[in-house]
């Protein structure tokens, strides 16, 4: 899933300092699952902002709505009713950055602000802890690396690791960060595939990644 | 309903002594269909536990954990608490006893007394407060402590001057000054004795200066000093000058393990742990760094998690442990005390302390001994109840059972276990009379209030003068009249009194009230009672809300009547706001399978199975191997000398032939679904996974047992002369004569226990080795027998065995973890080298046999852990629901545990624990239906993001993602704690009776200041 985290409250307060009435929108997709932008977080952020503004002596009105997803235009349409009926100064989105862009596209004259920093594609390690597992390079090859991704999980995205910064299974950037090449070595040795590591992996074709510009997928069979 | 014709047995039990053991036995019996008379000489129940500050090894507040039990017992429809009463004598036999009681007067009618305390406030007498161990004073009209049950005062006529003031002031008219001693009788089917022990009084010990120096206190006095409700409000002070001590010493074995002064040769079993706990807690209470030193002979931290507690005290808290027997405590200047002691090397040393705590042991009181004599119960040489290891809760008189400290000195969890065991044993002969004397409440049909506008009735209590004396109750009442939805208000002298209850029921009907608010004391003690009252008037019990205007208002704002009145108004407004939003909730009622599943066919499993089967419940007993008996098959004798072999043989025969037991040998549990009352478990043949059976049952008991570890040191496995304790047992069993030619035998203790990688004491090995050593001595009296130990942990009466061993010439040599014995067999014979701390040199002992007391391990039982979703601790022992008060329950309802799977224990403790598990299981199985509380987490499927947050945060492992693609929370498993509700990122889960809407309305109303705003219904 897309993993995100809420921006610092100070940054958000600064963003909205001119506004008196806003619509705060959550998303029931990835950001609910990663506890960043579901209905609960929407409620908490709205309360926090109202309290902060009340303390400043300038109260703010905040309406809350949580959409099924903010990455499908049909769901964004559900904002039509509240936006047209209320004179919001801005719409705040607690989705990943797709959400505010969809809202901006749908409501051309409305100011839209992101409340989250979209961090990475990853998964949960336990309740409250998430980690990055994928960099969306567009040509997956993890089967060559014992099922682990050196692109996303090696600080240098090395294809022929490890580097000299691997020590005791940890990466030199932080003692908290596993050296994925250490893990790759261990798993491949358990799989009896160490011989495969003897091959030099040639440089990666990055055209499927961001280097080829913004990407788009078209499924002709599905497209009408 | 009592059909008392001819030979039928009486379906009630008398429990004598209402400490924690008596209370637990009563609750278990009352919950499994027997009417209980709980008799205690004291004006209130609870025994010793309410006097304790914290409890080891969890440091739970003792009062906080016992108080709910007191309330449960006090409120139970089928427990009749008979306070201020002693048993004179008992006639008859099992099934039909007549107990003759002496009811001492308390001079205050407990039914009328509301516990308001006005009598106490005006009583002119000051008397010694026994509850605080004489460290402060109380009035002659008194209650032991505020949480006491029954919550009723008593008059101490020994000190009362008869002024009559209390009688004049008592608004409830509860004082009965002319009350006299009465005699009464009870008809009961069985009797449980749980009189507990008294703390040894060290007054007679001149050498400890206890009698004439205020800064020498007993451990129980020190508990009161530490307690927040004690004489010094929890401030660590020494009695002499109320100064905070900078150093405190504990002297162990005062009144225990001593035959020179007091003749209590046994070990009191709990003092090592409570001393460590007191030292740790005292350090926490102290403002300055506090020096604590414990003077001891052997550190006996043998229970579950005790050794780790000891280690932490020493390593993290810096408690000093000094191995020595103190012989003199001398007062020196400024209230300080000089301790003169002899260390292990024989050097005499001195040290000064600000305060000395005597770790007093326990003994049966004179009154208990006299009671036992009147009842014709055999006592042992120490005046404790005589019992056998195989029937640990059975006294010498048929139908009279015993539990708790009167059987032998013991800690709280083992007392609680034994109490449940006694309940099972007492129930067995009375099975035919189950539910013949118990009472049930007949309730009118519930009125439907859905769709009605809220009509709130508000009852404001004066609580005598507890509330009315500080807050302006009429003003609060009048204020409530103008709150939204309120249709009736009144104030009462005591809203909880019988007559007010009747009035509430009437007014509910008369005014069509559909929500009730009581503003009074505390939901902790009174909410269930008021809920019952409105239910009797036809209202769903969840249509009730309470405002706590006493404990949280007038009691804490006595100096600010205006503020207290305002706060009472705020709290009432808040409660009314929530009340308007209350929904009637339906309590699910489910049928149940009155069948038990017992996993494990060792002694514990078999005893649990038989105990339930004897009560008429069908049992499936699952054993992984082909043979019943487990470890007991390898054992020879109990430490008391009873033959285990013949016991186990009988047990196996009884299990195999029992009509209610279905035996599944060579079988294991592979899967389990369902919840308490309705489980489905799949069993599989170990050697043929295709052969599966599904059993349906209401409860499960886990008794998967343990095993002896295989040592990895001291040449074990390399030299045939090196044996484990069980290997020695089996050789002795086969043919002991082989040992007649052994001239030197050495035992090494703690092999694999109390080591960093296995930081627990295996508990049974000290006793086991000594017993085996004595057996060797018997075979060959000239044999030199050595026991190399770290601490000898012969707790309780096992100390006698230790004494006997020394008298027989067995040589005990202490070693430390840092300097373990060395074993070699270079020159053909075994050589054991050990440093003797008394001689101060290494000894080399040639040995013909070396016996290793290897650690007791839990069996792995992976499949059970997986299938039943039960938890283990770091060492692999199963984790009970609460270390102290729920020692045989798992956290999930309907699951129980016993035996070595819980922790290493002797056979008598395993048997008691198995009976306890059966008693707890019977509280479920005896009933025809299971009524679930309605305060449960409920999932709104549309909002669920299947994010797993609830699955991961539930402490009981209840939520799961169902086949329909959303989280499912089984109401039968849900404890209503609300953890998932708070965490759910999609707000898909709500807690009934505590919904966001209700709580926000309650909070918003609380924060409103003007009636106008409230009335506007914001």
Contacts between the chains, C-beta under 8 A, distances in Angstrom:
chain1	res1	chain2	res2	distance
A	28	B	943	7.6
A	28	B	945	5.6
A	28	B	986	6.2
A	29	B	945	7.7
A	32	B	945	4.2
A	32	B	947	6.2
A	32	B	985	5.0
A	32	B	986	5.0
A	33	B	945	5.4
A	33	B	946	7.8
A	33	B	947	3.8
A	33	B	948	7.9
A	33	B	985	7.3
A	34	B	947	7.8
A	35	B	947	7.5
A	35	B	949	6.8
A	35	B	985	4.5
A	38	B	945	6.5
A	38	B	947	8.0
A	38	B	985	3.8
A	38	B	986	4.7
A	38	B	987	7.3
A	39	B	943	7.0
A	39	B	985	7.3
A	39	B	986	5.4
A	39	B	987	4.1
A	40	B	984	6.4
A	40	B	985	4.9
A	40	B	986	6.9
A	40	B	987	5.2
A	41	B	985	6.3
A	43	B	987	7.1
A	66	B	986	7.8
A	124	B	948	7.6
A	126	B	952	7.1
A	127	B	948	8.0
A	127	B	949	6.5
A	127	B	952	4.0
A	127	B	953	6.0
A	127	B	983	7.8
